[in-house]
Amino acid sequence: MRNEIRQLREERSLSQGALGTELGVSRQTVNSLETGRYDPSLPLAFTVARFFGLSIEEIFHVDD
Amino acid sequence: MSTIDHPTTHKSTAAWYLGIVAGLAVALGLALAVANAGHADTAAGIVTGGMLVVVLAATGRLRSSRAADRAGTAARLAAGRPDERDLRVHQGSLAILGVVSVILSGLASAATFLGVDATTIVRSMPFALLLTAVVAFVVVNRRT
């Protein structure tokens, strides 16, 4: 699953650690999300979407 | 809805200390039983191993609270403060360990029929499983 987390984070000038703190996860988890190695749980996807003020569909895209 | 489990700090801390005390009790009890059976060196090894695990867990807990940004998956798990990815890594590596342990026990059983000393096999099994657990954890952690 692709996502826009890195772009959204960089637009807000946040470090991975700072975003992780906001989301309640570790810096490594943010890194894994950004590189697509880890797909978040539904609750975490909602938290990410809420934090950026977007819908889940605008952030996460299913690979076709 | 929550992204991670948010137990109260007191509950989390109490569970961690309880786990440490239980682990120490098991290690010391086992060491005592082995020492009484006349294997003092093995008993010393068990105590040393148990203490090493406690020290590593304490280090992980300290690191995850004082340098949370630099703490790794293993440190957060040892500290009892994992996030959802840490739990996924833990789950994945335990799943691999489970499959490998079934295969290893089957091979060990077959080896006894081929004349391999059963005592040697049984005594080497914990080391083989520990090595498997470490390798599985590292691989799953890198891939997740």
N, CA and C atoms of all chains as a GROMACS GRO file, in nm:
protein
  624
    1MET      N    1   0.084  -0.120   0.000
    1MET     CA    2   0.000   0.000   0.000
    1MET      C    3   0.088   0.126   0.000
    2ARG      N    4   0.062   0.214  -0.095
    2ARG     CA    5   0.138   0.340  -0.101
    2ARG      C    6   0.071   0.442  -0.008
    3ASN      N    7   0.148   0.543   0.030
    3ASN     CA    8   0.086   0.649   0.110
    3ASN      C    9   0.160   0.781   0.092
    4GLU      N   10   0.098   0.886   0.139
    4GLU     CA   11   0.152   1.022   0.121
    4GLU      C   12   0.212   1.078   0.251
    5ILE      N   13   0.240   0.989   0.345
    5ILE     CA   14   0.282   1.037   0.478
    5ILE      C   15   0.411   1.119   0.473
    6ARG      N   16   0.510   1.070   0.397
    6ARG     CA   17   0.637   1.143   0.392
    6ARG      C   18   0.617   1.285   0.339
    7GLN      N   19   0.542   1.295   0.228
    7GLN     CA   20   0.518   1.426   0.167
    7GLN      C   21   0.443   1.518   0.264
    8LEU      N   22   0.340   1.464   0.328
    8LEU     CA   23   0.260   1.545   0.421
    8LEU      C   24   0.345   1.589   0.541
    9ARG      N   25   0.430   1.498   0.587
    9ARG     CA   26   0.516   1.530   0.702
    9ARG      C   27   0.615   1.640   0.666
   10GLU      N   28   0.676   1.626   0.547
   10GLU     CA   29   0.776   1.725   0.506
   10GLU      C   30   0.712   1.862   0.480
   11GLU      N   31   0.588   1.862   0.431
   11GLU     CA   32   0.517   1.990   0.411
   11GLU      C   33   0.500   2.064   0.542
   12ARG      N   34   0.490   1.988   0.650
   12ARG     CA   35   0.470   2.048   0.783
   12ARG      C   36   0.601   2.061   0.859
   13SER      N   37   0.712   2.032   0.791
   13SER     CA   38   0.846   2.042   0.850
   13SER      C   39   0.858   1.964   0.982
   14LEU      N   40   0.802   1.844   0.981
   14LEU     CA   41   0.809   1.760   1.101
   14LEU      C   42   0.914   1.653   1.080
   15SER      N   43   0.983   1.619   1.186
   15SER     CA   44   1.074   1.505   1.180
   15SER      C   45   0.992   1.377   1.200
   16GLN      N   46   1.052   1.264   1.165
   16GLN     CA   47   0.980   1.137   1.185
   16GLN      C   48   0.952   1.116   1.333
   17GLY      N   49   1.048   1.154   1.416
   17GLY     CA   50   1.028   1.138   1.561
   17GLY      C   51   0.914   1.224   1.612
   18ALA      N   52   0.907   1.349   1.562
   18ALA     CA   53   0.801   1.439   1.607
   18ALA      C   54   0.664   1.388   1.563
   19LEU      N   55   0.657   1.338   1.438
   19LEU     CA   56   0.529   1.284   1.391
   19LEU      C   57   0.492   1.160   1.473
   20GLY      N   58   0.594   1.078   1.500
   20GLY     CA   59   0.569   0.959   1.581
   20GLY      C   60   0.511   0.994   1.717
   21THR      N   61   0.566   1.098   1.778
   21THR     CA   62   0.515   1.143   1.909
   21THR      C   63   0.369   1.186   1.897
   22GLU      N   64   0.338   1.260   1.790
   22GLU     CA   65   0.200   1.307   1.770
   22GLU      C   66   0.104   1.190   1.750
   23LEU      N   67   0.153   1.086   1.681
   23LEU     CA   68   0.066   0.972   1.649
   23LEU      C   69   0.067   0.865   1.759
   24GLY      N   70   0.160   0.877   1.852
   24GLY     CA   71   0.168   0.778   1.960
   24GLY      C   72   0.240   0.651   1.918
   25VAL      N   73   0.332   0.664   1.819
   25VAL     CA   74   0.410   0.548   1.775
   25VAL      C   75   0.558   0.589   1.771
   26SER      N   76   0.645   0.493   1.745
   26SER     CA   77   0.789   0.521   1.744
   26SER      C   78   0.832   0.582   1.611
   27ARG      N   79   0.954   0.639   1.612
   27ARG     CA   80   1.011   0.694   1.488
   27ARG      C   81   1.026   0.584   1.384
   28GLN      N   82   1.065   0.463   1.429
   28GLN     CA   83   1.082   0.352   1.336
   28GLN      C   84   0.951   0.316   1.267
   29THR      N   85   0.841   0.327   1.341
   29THR     CA   86   0.711   0.294   1.282
   29THR      C   87   0.675   0.396   1.174
   30VAL      N   88   0.704   0.524   1.200
   30VAL     CA   89   0.678   0.627   1.098
   30VAL      C   90   0.763   0.598   0.975
   31ASN      N   91   0.891   0.563   0.997
   31ASN     CA   92   0.979   0.532   0.886
   31ASN      C   93   0.927   0.412   0.806
   32SER      N   94   0.882   0.308   0.874
   32SER     CA   95   0.830   0.190   0.806
   32SER      C   96   0.702   0.221   0.729
   33LEU      N   97   0.620   0.310   0.785
   33LEU     CA   98   0.498   0.351   0.714
   33LEU      C   99   0.535   0.425   0.586
   34GLU      N  100   0.630   0.516   0.598
   34GLU     CA  101   0.667   0.598   0.482
   34GLU      C  102   0.730   0.516   0.370
   35THR      N  103   0.807   0.415   0.408
   35THR     CA  104   0.872   0.334   0.306
   35THR      C  105   0.782   0.220   0.257
   36GLY      N  106   0.663   0.210   0.314
   36GLY     CA  107   0.567   0.110   0.269
   36GLY      C  108   0.595  -0.031   0.318
   37ARG      N  109   0.688  -0.043   0.414
   37ARG     CA  110   0.718  -0.177   0.467
   37ARG      C  111   0.613  -0.222   0.568
   38TYR      N  112   0.542  -0.127   0.624
   38TYR     CA  113   0.443  -0.160   0.726
   38TYR      C  114   0.310  -0.092   0.695
   39ASP      N  115   0.204  -0.171   0.688
   39ASP     CA  116   0.070  -0.117   0.670
   39ASP      C  117   0.007  -0.096   0.807
   40PRO      N  118  -0.045   0.024   0.832
   40PRO     CA  119  -0.096   0.053   0.968
   40PRO      C  120  -0.227  -0.019   0.996
   41SER      N  121  -0.257  -0.032   1.123
   41SER     CA  122  -0.388  -0.082   1.163
   41SER      C  123  -0.491   0.025   1.125
   42LEU      N  124  -0.616  -0.014   1.123
   42LEU     CA  125  -0.722   0.084   1.090
   42LEU      C  126  -0.725   0.200   1.191
   43PRO      N  127  -0.714   0.172   1.322
   43PRO     CA  128  -0.710   0.285   1.417
   43PRO      C  129  -0.594   0.381   1.390
   44LEU      N  130  -0.476   0.328   1.356
   44LEU     CA  131  -0.362   0.416   1.329
   44LEU      C  132  -0.385   0.495   1.200
   45ALA      N  133  -0.444   0.429   1.100
   45ALA     CA  134  -0.475   0.500   0.974
   45ALA      C  135  -0.571   0.616   1.002
   46PHE      N  136  -0.669   0.594   1.086
   46PHE     CA  137  -0.762   0.702   1.123
   46PHE      C  138  -0.688   0.814   1.196
   47THR      N  139  -0.598   0.776   1.285
   47THR     CA  140  -0.522   0.877   1.361
   47THR      C  141  -0.436   0.961   1.267
   48VAL      N  142  -0.371   0.894   1.171
   48VAL     CA  143  -0.289   0.966   1.074
   48VAL      C  144  -0.375   1.063   0.994
   49ALA      N  145  -0.489   1.013   0.945
   49ALA     CA  146  -0.578   1.097   0.864
   49ALA      C  147  -0.629   1.216   0.945
   50ARG      N  148  -0.665   1.190   1.070
   50ARG     CA  149  -0.716   1.299   1.155
   50ARG      C  150  -0.606   1.403   1.180
   51PHE      N  151  -0.484   1.354   1.201
   51PHE     CA  152  -0.374   1.447   1.229
   51PHE      C  153  -0.350   1.541   1.111
   52PHE      N  154  -0.355   1.486   0.988
   52PHE     CA  155  -0.329   1.568   0.870
   52PHE      C  156  -0.455   1.638   0.819
   53GLY      N  157  -0.570   1.610   0.879
   53GLY     CA  158  -0.696   1.674   0.838
   53GLY      C  159  -0.744   1.627   0.702
   54LEU      N  160  -0.713   1.501   0.671
   54LEU     CA  161  -0.754   1.444   0.542
   54LEU      C  162  -0.829   1.314   0.566
   55SER      N  163  -0.883   1.257   0.458
   55SER     CA  164  -0.948   1.128   0.472
   55SER      C  165  -0.843   1.018   0.452
   56ILE      N  166  -0.876   0.898   0.496
   56ILE     CA  167  -0.783   0.786   0.480
   56ILE      C  168  -0.752   0.764   0.332
   57GLU      N  169  -0.856   0.777   0.247
   57GLU     CA  170  -0.837   0.753   0.103
   57GLU      C  171  -0.741   0.854   0.040
   58GLU      N  172  -0.733   0.972   0.099
   58GLU     CA  173  -0.644   1.074   0.042
   58GLU      C  174  -0.497   1.047   0.081
   59ILE      N  175  -0.478   0.968   0.183
   59ILE     CA  176  -0.341   0.940   0.230
   59ILE      C  177  -0.292   0.803   0.186
   60PHE      N  178  -0.379   0.704   0.197
   60PHE     CA  179  -0.338   0.567   0.165
   60PHE      C  180  -0.400   0.522   0.033
   61HIS      N  181  -0.317   0.460  -0.052
   61HIS     CA  182  -0.364   0.415  -0.182
   61HIS      C  183  -0.328   0.268  -0.199
   62VAL      N  184  -0.424   0.192  -0.243
   62VAL     CA  185  -0.398   0.050  -0.265
   62VAL      C  186  -0.318   0.034  -0.394
   63ASP      N  187  -0.212  -0.049  -0.387
   63ASP     CA  188  -0.133  -0.076  -0.509
   63ASP      C  189  -0.216  -0.161  -0.603
   64ASP      N  190  -0.221  -0.122  -0.730
   64ASP     CA  191  -0.294  -0.202  -0.830
   64ASP      C  192  -0.196  -0.282  -0.915
   65MET      N  193  -1.140   0.508   1.997
   65MET     CA  194  -1.047   0.430   1.915
   65MET      C  195  -0.905   0.474   1.944
   66SER      N  196  -0.817   0.378   1.951
   66SER     CA  197  -0.681   0.410   1.990
   66SER      C  198  -0.583   0.338   1.898
   67THR      N  199  -0.467   0.401   1.871
   67THR     CA  200  -0.368   0.337   1.785
   67THR      C  201  -0.282   0.239   1.862
   68ILE      N  202  -0.269   0.261   1.986
   68ILE     CA  203  -0.188   0.171   2.068
   68ILE      C  204  -0.261   0.145   2.198
   69ASP      N  205  -0.217   0.041   2.264
   69ASP     CA  206  -0.276   0.016   2.394
   69ASP      C  207  -0.228   0.125   2.489
   70HIS      N  208  -0.319   0.180   2.565
   70HIS     CA  209  -0.281   0.284   2.660
   70HIS      C  210  -0.312   0.240   2.802
   71PRO      N  211  -0.244   0.136   2.852
   71PRO     CA  212  -0.268   0.100   2.990
   71PRO      C  213  -0.218   0.213   3.078
   72THR      N  214  -0.271   0.221   3.196
   72THR     CA  215  -0.222   0.327   3.284
   72THR      C  216  -0.076   0.298   3.314
   73THR      N  217   0.000   0.402   3.342
   73THR     CA  218   0.142   0.386   3.368
   73THR      C  219   0.165   0.292   3.486
   74HIS      N  220   0.081   0.307   3.588
   74HIS     CA  221   0.097   0.224   3.708
   74HIS      C  222   0.080   0.076   3.673
   75LYS      N  223  -0.024   0.048   3.591
   75LYS     CA  224  -0.053  -0.090   3.555
   75LYS      C  225   0.062  -0.147   3.473
   76SER      N  226   0.111  -0.067   3.377
   76SER     CA  227   0.220  -0.110   3.291
   76SER      C  228   0.346  -0.135   3.372
   77THR      N  229   0.376  -0.043   3.462
   77THR     CA  230   0.496  -0.057   3.546
   77THR      C  231   0.484  -0.178   3.637
   78ALA      N  232   0.366  -0.196   3.696
   78ALA     CA  233   0.346  -0.310   3.786
   78ALA      C  234   0.361  -0.441   3.710
   79ALA      N  235   0.305  -0.447   3.589
   79ALA     CA  236   0.315  -0.569   3.509
   79ALA      C  237   0.460  -0.599   3.473
   80TRP      N  238   0.536  -0.493   3.443
   80TRP     CA  239   0.676  -0.512   3.407
   80TRP      C  240   0.756  -0.567   3.526
   81TYR      N  241   0.736  -0.506   3.643
   81TYR     CA  242   0.808  -0.553   3.762
   81TYR      C  243   0.765  -0.695   3.799
   82LEU      N  244   0.636  -0.722   3.781
   82LEU     CA  245   0.585  -0.857   3.810
   82LEU      C  246   0.652  -0.959   3.717
   83GLY      N  247   0.665  -0.923   3.591
   83GLY     CA  248   0.731  -1.010   3.494
   83GLY      C  249   0.876  -1.036   3.530
   84ILE      N  250   0.945  -0.929   3.573
   84ILE     CA  251   1.086  -0.943   3.612
   84ILE      C  252   1.099  -1.034   3.734
   85VAL      N  253   1.013  -1.010   3.833
   85VAL     CA  254   1.018  -1.092   3.955
   85VAL      C  255   0.985  -1.237   3.924
   86ALA      N  256   0.884  -1.260   3.838
   86ALA     CA  257   0.846  -1.397   3.801
   86ALA      C  258   0.961  -1.465   3.726
   87GLY      N  259   1.024  -1.391   3.634
   87GLY     CA  260   1.138  -1.446   3.560
   87GLY      C  261   1.253  -1.483   3.651
   88LEU      N  262   1.282  -1.394   3.745
   88LEU     CA  263   1.390  -1.421   3.842
   88LEU      C  264   1.358  -1.543   3.928
   89ALA      N  265   1.231  -1.552   3.971
   89ALA     CA  266   1.190  -1.664   4.056
   89ALA      C  267   1.206  -1.796   3.982
   90VAL      N  268   1.166  -1.797   3.854
   90VAL     CA  269   1.179  -1.919   3.774
   90VAL      C  270   1.327  -1.956   3.756
   91ALA      N  271   1.410  -1.855   3.723
   91ALA     CA  272   1.553  -1.881   3.701
   91ALA      C  273   1.620  -1.932   3.828
   92LEU      N  274   1.590  -1.866   3.940
   92LEU     CA  275   1.653  -1.906   4.067
   92LEU      C  276   1.603  -2.043   4.112
   93GLY      N  277   1.473  -2.068   4.094
   93GLY     CA  278   1.415  -2.198   4.131
   93GLY      C  279   1.478  -2.310   4.050
   94LEU      N  280   1.490  -2.285   3.920
   94LEU     CA  281   1.550  -2.384   3.830
   94LEU      C  282   1.696  -2.408   3.866
   95ALA      N  283   1.768  -2.298   3.894
   95ALA     CA  284   1.909  -2.308   3.930
   95ALA      C  285   1.927  -2.388   4.060
   96LEU      N  286   1.837  -2.362   4.156
   96LEU     CA  287   1.842  -2.434   4.283
   96LEU      C  288   1.821  -2.584   4.262
   97ALA      N  289   1.722  -2.617   4.180
   97ALA     CA  290   1.692  -2.758   4.153
   97ALA      C  291   1.810  -2.826   4.084
   98VAL      N  292   1.868  -2.755   3.987
   98VAL     CA  293   1.982  -2.811   3.913
   98VAL      C  294   2.103  -2.825   4.005
   99ALA      N  295   2.124  -2.727   4.094
   99ALA     CA  296   2.237  -2.733   4.188
   99ALA      C  297   2.220  -2.850   4.284
  100ASN      N  298   2.097  -2.871   4.329
  100ASN     CA  299   2.070  -2.983   4.420
  100ASN      C  300   2.093  -3.118   4.354
  101ALA      N  301   2.077  -3.118   4.219
  101ALA     CA  302   2.101  -3.242   4.145
  101ALA      C  303   2.250  -3.264   4.119
  102GLY      N  304   2.333  -3.171   4.166
  102GLY     CA  305   2.477  -3.189   4.155
  102GLY      C  306   2.542  -3.124   4.035
  103HIS      N  307   2.471  -3.030   3.972
  103HIS     CA  308   2.530  -2.961   3.855
  103HIS      C  309   2.549  -2.814   3.888
  104ALA      N  310   2.648  -2.786   3.970
  104ALA     CA  311   2.669  -2.649   4.018
  104ALA      C  312   2.703  -2.552   3.905
  105ASP      N  313   2.783  -2.598   3.809
  105ASP     CA  314   2.823  -2.510   3.697
  105ASP      C  315   2.702  -2.471   3.613
  106THR      N  316   2.616  -2.569   3.587
  106THR     CA  317   2.495  -2.542   3.508
  106THR      C  318   2.405  -2.445   3.583
  107ALA      N  319   2.394  -2.465   3.715
  107ALA     CA  320   2.312  -2.375   3.797
  107ALA      C  321   2.364  -2.233   3.791
  108ALA      N  322   2.496  -2.220   3.796
  108ALA     CA  323   2.558  -2.086   3.786
  108ALA      C  324   2.527  -2.024   3.651
  109GLY      N  325   2.530  -2.107   3.548
  109GLY     CA  326   2.497  -2.059   3.413
  109GLY      C  327   2.354  -2.010   3.403
  110ILE      N  328   2.263  -2.083   3.467
  110ILE     CA  329   2.122  -2.044   3.465
  110ILE      C  330   2.102  -1.910   3.536
  111VAL      N  331   2.166  -1.896   3.651
  111VAL     CA  332   2.156  -1.770   3.726
  111VAL      C  333   2.215  -1.654   3.645
  112THR      N  334   2.332  -1.679   3.584
  112THR     CA  335   2.395  -1.575   3.502
  112THR      C  336   2.304  -1.536   3.387
  113GLY      N  337   2.249  -1.635   3.318
  113GLY     CA  338   2.158  -1.608   3.206
  113GLY      C  339   2.036  -1.530   3.250
  114GLY      N  340   1.979  -1.570   3.363
  114GLY     CA  341   1.861  -1.501   3.416
  114GLY      C  342   1.891  -1.356   3.449
  115MET      N  343   2.006  -1.335   3.514
  115MET     CA  344   2.044  -1.197   3.550
  115MET      C  345   2.070  -1.113   3.425
  116LEU      N  346   2.130  -1.177   3.325
  116LEU     CA  347   2.158  -1.107   3.199
  116LEU      C  348   2.028  -1.059   3.134
  117VAL      N  349   1.927  -1.145   3.135
  117VAL     CA  350   1.797  -1.109   3.077
  117VAL      C  351   1.736  -0.992   3.153
  118VAL      N  352   1.748  -0.996   3.287
  118VAL     CA  353   1.693  -0.888   3.369
  118VAL      C  354   1.765  -0.757   3.340
  119VAL      N  355   1.898  -0.764   3.330
  119VAL     CA  356   1.976  -0.642   3.301
  119VAL      C  357   1.940  -0.586   3.164
  120LEU      N  358   1.924  -0.674   3.065
  120LEU     CA  359   1.888  -0.629   2.930
  120LEU      C  360   1.750  -0.565   2.930
  121ALA      N  361   1.656  -0.626   3.003
  121ALA     CA  362   1.520  -0.570   3.011
  121ALA      C  363   1.522  -0.434   3.078
  122ALA      N  364   1.601  -0.423   3.186
  122ALA     CA  365   1.610  -0.294   3.258
  122ALA      C  366   1.675  -0.188   3.169
  123THR      N  367   1.779  -0.229   3.095
  123THR     CA  368   1.845  -0.135   3.004
  123THR      C  369   1.747  -0.088   2.896
  124GLY      N  370   1.670  -0.183   2.843
  124GLY     CA  371   1.570  -0.148   2.741
  124GLY      C  372   1.467  -0.052   2.795
  125ARG      N  373   1.424  -0.075   2.918
  125ARG     CA  374   1.323   0.014   2.978
  125ARG      C  375   1.380   0.154   3.000
  126LEU      N  376   1.504   0.157   3.049
  126LEU     CA  377   1.569   0.287   3.073
  126LEU      C  378   1.588   0.362   2.942
  127ARG      N  379   1.632   0.290   2.840
  127ARG     CA  380   1.660   0.350   2.710
  127ARG      C  381   1.531   0.400   2.644
  128SER      N  382   1.424   0.321   2.659
  128SER     CA  383   1.298   0.361   2.594
  128SER      C  384   1.232   0.479   2.662
  129SER      N  385   1.271   0.505   2.789
  129SER     CA  386   1.213   0.621   2.857
  129SER      C  387   1.303   0.744   2.846
  130ARG      N  388   1.435   0.724   2.849
  130ARG     CA  389   1.527   0.840   2.846
  130ARG      C  390   1.567   0.880   2.704
  131ALA      N  391   1.574   0.781   2.614
  131ALA     CA  392   1.613   0.812   2.476
  131ALA      C  393   1.516   0.740   2.382
  132ALA      N  394   1.388   0.774   2.397
  132ALA     CA  395   1.283   0.703   2.324
  132ALA      C  396   1.305   0.706   2.173
  133ASP      N  397   1.362   0.815   2.124
  133ASP     CA  398   1.381   0.831   1.980
  133ASP      C  399   1.485   0.732   1.927
  134ARG      N  400   1.581   0.695   2.012
  134ARG     CA  401   1.688   0.607   1.967
  134ARG      C  402   1.665   0.462   2.008
  135ALA      N  403   1.562   0.438   2.088
  135ALA     CA  404   1.536   0.302   2.133
  135ALA      C  405   1.485   0.218   2.017
  136GLY      N  406   1.530   0.094   2.011
  136GLY     CA  407   1.487   0.007   1.903
  136GLY      C  408   1.365  -0.076   1.943
  137THR      N  409   1.322  -0.158   1.848
  137THR     CA  410   1.204  -0.243   1.871
  137THR      C  411   1.224  -0.333   1.993
  138ALA      N  412   1.342  -0.396   1.999
  138ALA     CA  413   1.369  -0.489   2.110
  138ALA      C  414   1.367  -0.417   2.244
  139ALA      N  415   1.423  -0.295   2.247
  139ALA     CA  416   1.427  -0.219   2.373
  139ALA      C  417   1.285  -0.185   2.419
  140ARG      N  418   1.200  -0.143   2.325
  140ARG     CA  419   1.061  -0.109   2.364
  140ARG      C  420   0.985  -0.232   2.410
  141LEU      N  421   1.010  -0.345   2.343
  141LEU     CA  422   0.942  -0.469   2.384
  141LEU      C  423   0.989  -0.512   2.522
  142ALA      N  424   1.121  -0.506   2.543
  142ALA     CA  425   1.177  -0.545   2.674
  142ALA      C  426   1.128  -0.452   2.783
  143ALA      N  427   1.104  -0.326   2.745
  143ALA     CA  428   1.059  -0.228   2.844
  143ALA      C  429   0.910  -0.238   2.871
  144GLY      N  430   0.840  -0.318   2.790
  144GLY     CA  431   0.694  -0.328   2.806
  144GLY      C  432   0.622  -0.207   2.750
  145ARG      N  433   0.687  -0.137   2.654
  145ARG     CA  434   0.626  -0.017   2.595
  145ARG      C  435   0.626  -0.025   2.443
  146PRO      N  436   0.573  -0.134   2.387
  146PRO     CA  437   0.575  -0.147   2.242
  146PRO      C  438   0.463  -0.068   2.174
  147ASP      N  439   0.486  -0.027   2.049
  147ASP     CA  440   0.374   0.028   1.972
  147ASP      C  441   0.323  -0.084   1.881
  148GLU      N  442   0.230  -0.052   1.791
  148GLU     CA  443   0.165  -0.161   1.716
  148GLU      C  444   0.260  -0.232   1.620
  149ARG      N  445   0.358  -0.158   1.563
  149ARG     CA  446   0.455  -0.225   1.476
  149ARG      C  447   0.545  -0.319   1.555
  150ASP      N  448   0.587  -0.275   1.673
  150ASP     CA  449   0.670  -0.361   1.759
  150ASP      C  450   0.597  -0.492   1.789
  151LEU      N  451   0.468  -0.481   1.817
  151LEU     CA  452   0.390  -0.601   1.848
  151LEU      C  453   0.378  -0.691   1.725
  152ARG      N  454   0.366  -0.628   1.606
  152ARG     CA  455   0.360  -0.706   1.482
  152ARG      C  456   0.493  -0.781   1.460
  153VAL      N  457   0.604  -0.714   1.486
  153VAL     CA  458   0.736  -0.778   1.472
  153VAL      C  459   0.748  -0.895   1.570
  154HIS      N  460   0.706  -0.869   1.693
  154HIS     CA  461   0.711  -0.972   1.798
  154HIS      C  462   0.628  -1.093   1.757
  155GLN      N  463   0.506  -1.064   1.711
  155GLN     CA  464   0.413  -1.171   1.669
  155GLN      C  465   0.472  -1.250   1.553
  156GLY      N  466   0.527  -1.179   1.455
  156GLY     CA  467   0.583  -1.243   1.336
  156GLY      C  468   0.701  -1.333   1.370
  157SER      N  469   0.788  -1.283   1.458
  157SER     CA  470   0.905  -1.364   1.492
  157SER      C  471   0.866  -1.485   1.577
  158LEU      N  472   0.764  -1.469   1.663
  158LEU     CA  473   0.717  -1.584   1.742
  158LEU      C  474   0.652  -1.689   1.652
  159ALA      N  475   0.584  -1.643   1.547
  159ALA     CA  476   0.522  -1.737   1.453
  159ALA      C  477   0.629  -1.821   1.384
  160ILE      N  478   0.737  -1.755   1.343
  160ILE     CA  479   0.847  -1.828   1.278
  160ILE      C  480   0.909  -1.926   1.377
  161LEU      N  481   0.931  -1.878   1.501
  161LEU     CA  482   0.988  -1.963   1.604
  161LEU      C  483   0.901  -2.087   1.628
  162GLY      N  484   0.771  -2.068   1.628
  162GLY     CA  485   0.678  -2.181   1.648
  162GLY      C  486   0.692  -2.285   1.539
  163VAL      N  487   0.696  -2.242   1.415
  163VAL     CA  488   0.710  -2.336   1.303
  163VAL      C  489   0.844  -2.407   1.309
  164VAL      N  490   0.952  -2.330   1.334
  164VAL     CA  491   1.085  -2.391   1.340
  164VAL      C  492   1.096  -2.489   1.457
  165SER      N  493   1.031  -2.458   1.569
  165SER     CA  494   1.041  -2.549   1.684
  165SER      C  495   0.974  -2.683   1.655
  166VAL      N  496   0.864  -2.680   1.579
  166VAL     CA  497   0.799  -2.807   1.541
  166VAL      C  498   0.893  -2.888   1.451
  167ILE      N  499   0.953  -2.818   1.353
  167ILE     CA  500   1.046  -2.887   1.262
  167ILE      C  501   1.166  -2.941   1.338
  168LEU      N  502   1.224  -2.858   1.427
  168LEU     CA  503   1.342  -2.901   1.504
  168LEU      C  504   1.311  -3.020   1.594
  169SER      N  505   1.195  -3.017   1.658
  169SER     CA  506   1.161  -3.129   1.747
  169SER      C  507   1.140  -3.257   1.667
  170GLY      N  508   1.086  -3.243   1.546
  170GLY     CA  509   1.070  -3.360   1.459
  170GLY      C  510   1.206  -3.416   1.418
  171LEU      N  511   1.296  -3.326   1.379
  171LEU     CA  512   1.431  -3.369   1.340
  171LEU      C  513   1.505  -3.430   1.458
  172ALA      N  514   1.488  -3.370   1.576
  172ALA     CA  515   1.555  -3.421   1.696
  172ALA      C  516   1.504  -3.561   1.729
  173SER      N  517   1.374  -3.579   1.717
  173SER     CA  518   1.315  -3.710   1.743
  173SER      C  519   1.371  -3.814   1.646
  174ALA      N  520   1.378  -3.775   1.519
  174ALA     CA  521   1.431  -3.867   1.418
  174ALA      C  522   1.578  -3.898   1.446
  175ALA      N  523   1.652  -3.797   1.492
  175ALA     CA  524   1.795  -3.816   1.518
  175ALA      C  525   1.819  -3.920   1.627
  176THR      N  526   1.730  -3.923   1.726
  176THR     CA  527   1.748  -4.022   1.835
  176THR      C  528   1.737  -4.166   1.780
  177PHE      N  529   1.654  -4.183   1.677
  177PHE     CA  530   1.641  -4.316   1.617
  177PHE      C  531   1.766  -4.352   1.535
  178LEU      N  532   1.842  -4.249   1.500
  178LEU     CA  533   1.963  -4.273   1.422
  178LEU      C  534   2.085  -4.288   1.512
  179GLY      N  535   2.061  -4.290   1.643
  179GLY     CA  536   2.170  -4.316   1.736
  179GLY      C  537   2.233  -4.194   1.799
  180VAL      N  538   2.181  -4.075   1.770
  180VAL     CA  539   2.237  -3.954   1.832
  180VAL      C  540   2.195  -3.952   1.979
  181ASP      N  541   2.287  -3.911   2.064
  181ASP     CA  542   2.259  -3.907   2.208
  181ASP      C  543   2.145  -3.810   2.240
  182ALA      N  544   2.039  -3.862   2.302
  182ALA     CA  545   1.920  -3.782   2.330
  182ALA      C  546   1.950  -3.666   2.426
  183THR      N  547   2.038  -3.690   2.522
  183THR     CA  548   2.073  -3.585   2.618
  183THR      C  549   2.136  -3.466   2.547
  184THR      N  550   2.224  -3.497   2.456
  184THR     CA  551   2.290  -3.390   2.379
  184THR      C  552   2.186  -3.308   2.302
  185ILE      N  553   2.092  -3.379   2.242
  185ILE     CA  554   1.988  -3.310   2.162
  185ILE      C  555   1.903  -3.220   2.251
  186VAL      N  556   1.858  -3.275   2.362
  186VAL     CA  557   1.771  -3.198   2.452
  186VAL      C  558   1.843  -3.075   2.506
  187ARG      N  559   1.971  -3.092   2.540
  187ARG     CA  560   2.046  -2.980   2.597
  187ARG      C  561   2.081  -2.874   2.493
  188SER      N  562   2.090  -2.914   2.368
  188SER     CA  563   2.124  -2.814   2.264
  188SER      C  564   1.999  -2.745   2.209
  189MET      N  565   1.882  -2.803   2.236
  189MET     CA  566   1.757  -2.747   2.182
  189MET      C  567   1.732  -2.601   2.226
  190PRO      N  568   1.748  -2.566   2.355
  190PRO     CA  569   1.724  -2.426   2.393
  190PRO      C  570   1.813  -2.327   2.318
  191PHE      N  571   1.938  -2.366   2.293
  191PHE     CA  572   2.029  -2.276   2.221
  191PHE      C  573   1.986  -2.260   2.076
  192ALA      N  574   1.943  -2.372   2.016
  192ALA     CA  575   1.896  -2.367   1.877
  192ALA      C  576   1.771  -2.279   1.867
  193LEU      N  577   1.682  -2.292   1.964
  193LEU     CA  578   1.558  -2.212   1.962
  193LEU      C  579   1.587  -2.065   1.989
  194LEU      N  580   1.683  -2.039   2.079
  194LEU     CA  581   1.720  -1.901   2.109
  194LEU      C  582   1.781  -1.834   1.985
  195LEU      N  583   1.868  -1.908   1.918
  195LEU     CA  584   1.930  -1.856   1.795
  195LEU      C  585   1.823  -1.829   1.689
  196THR      N  586   1.729  -1.923   1.677
  196THR     CA  587   1.619  -1.906   1.582
  196THR      C  588   1.538  -1.781   1.615
  197ALA      N  589   1.509  -1.762   1.744
  197ALA     CA  590   1.430  -1.646   1.786
  197ALA      C  591   1.501  -1.516   1.751
  198VAL      N  592   1.631  -1.511   1.777
  198VAL     CA  593   1.707  -1.388   1.749
  198VAL      C  594   1.710  -1.359   1.599
  199VAL      N  595   1.742  -1.463   1.519
  199VAL     CA  596   1.749  -1.445   1.373
  199VAL      C  597   1.612  -1.404   1.319
  200ALA      N  598   1.507  -1.472   1.364
  200ALA     CA  599   1.371  -1.441   1.317
  200ALA      C  600   1.334  -1.297   1.351
  201PHE      N  601   1.368  -1.256   1.473
  201PHE     CA  602   1.335  -1.119   1.517
  201PHE      C  603   1.406  -1.015   1.430
  202VAL      N  604   1.536  -1.039   1.407
  202VAL     CA  605   1.614  -0.943   1.327
  202VAL      C  606   1.559  -0.933   1.186
  203VAL      N  607   1.529  -1.049   1.126
  203VAL     CA  608   1.479  -1.050   0.988
  203VAL      C  609   1.342  -0.983   0.978
  204VAL      N  610   1.251  -1.020   1.067
  204VAL     CA  611   1.116  -0.962   1.064
  204VAL      C  612   1.122  -0.812   1.092
  205ASN      N  613   1.208  -0.774   1.185
  205ASN     CA  614   1.221  -0.630   1.219
  205ASN      C  615   1.271  -0.549   1.100
  206ARG      N  616   1.366  -0.605   1.026
  206ARG     CA  617   1.419  -0.534   0.909
  206ARG      C  618   1.317  -0.526   0.797
  207ARG      N  619   1.232  -0.626   0.788
  207ARG     CA  620   1.136  -0.631   0.676
  207ARG      C  621   1.005  -0.562   0.707
  208THR      N  622   0.983  -0.524   0.833
  208THR     CA  623   0.854  -0.465   0.870
  208THR      C  624   0.866  -0.314   0.888
   0.00000   0.00000   0.00000
